[in-house]
Amino acid sequence: MRHLVPARQSLPEKDPIFALNAEATRRRQAGERIVNATLGALTNDDGSLAILPSVARTLREVPAAESAAYAPIAGQPQFLAAVIGDLFRGHDALAEGAVAASTPGGTGALRIALMNYLEHGQSALAARYFWGPYRTLCDEHERTLSTFEMFDARGGLNVDALESSGRALIERQGRLLLLLNDPCNNPTGYSMSLDEWRAVAGALERLGERAPVTLLVDMAYWMYGAAADHRAFLSALEPLLGKVGLLFAWSASKTFTHYGLRVGALVACAGDEEARAATSAALAYSCRGTWSNCNRGGLFAVTRHLIEAALAAESDRERDGFKALLQRRVAAFNAAAASHHLRIPRYEGGFFVTVFHDQAEEKAAAMREEGVFVVPQKGALRVALCSTAEADIPKLVDALADE
Ligand code: PLP
């Protein structure tokens, strides 16, 4: 007898990316020379996980009474204030009306956004190239995902497509939730320019005159962007306050290289006191109804790295070292990709880059024969430079090239 409900009886057994990684690992252990550009964690050139040592130390120092106790449902107030302070540093107008709830990583933040800013059965909007779990999250929460054509003919963000897809969704369902993963978009590696942010803000403001419109900025990789000021994009969003809902999926996974710690937050800018109270209550309700509360010891340690100047400086310095490691790979990849005429978006930094390819599945399968693992997606191959040693980049790019 099958006890699973029908819709759950034939789901794929393994996440496709983890399945590719398992095959790559097995073949490497069997002695093959493998380039494994599938997994989304930053590794050193020797393949070990790149871990900020100061954060690992702070975690070891968490008092037992902190890590053993339950956290408040929405997270410790110190953590929430620290995240809001970190995110909106220099942008007081945004900080003023902000509320937050702690979540297990950015994934949890996406989950509570989907539940609170869309009705059952409605669609969120994302760019055509998106992090695969967006669709799983929508499906699991009985929402769907619509996409807009991400790039225009010049290779920039296609803001017209965003606006017209947004308008169509508003006409269909009377509200819009837009998921924008920037900078260092997963999977393309693309980072929007400030002008593109302003153009998106203009489009959202127009859409917001018709219906409730909410923008969620998925900032999983924001500390790895090439911009000198990671918060510059916020100035483009400030004029939207009170007109468009602003959400930020903040995560410690990449920022503090502790993916398994499951520390993150959803930050929401709410207009007035009444909206703030209602938003806080809604977010806390969602937390209670899923994971109850987050990893208290993790929240405690991350808070220290956000608010204690010496610890913040130490982890920033260590992260700069990792960014330099990644930047060397980005430069090597861009140079090799240009000489092999690979079709890639503008790529200035970040964990991933995408190579556009019309037969992505077939191409990825052929590459696996040569011992090179990338993730095929619709019309593209996702390449995780975050986990590719610099010395492997020539082999990787040779395999990606069609000639
Ligand atoms: N958003 C994007 C685009 C990601 O790539 C990831 C992780 O790979 C996440 C969100 C969520 O990660 P976490 O839940 O670990 O914060």
Residues whose N, C-alpha, C, O or C-beta is under 5 A from the ligand:
A	BS01	PLP	G40 P104 G105 G106 T107 G108 W131 N181 N186 D218 A220 S251 S253 Y259 G264
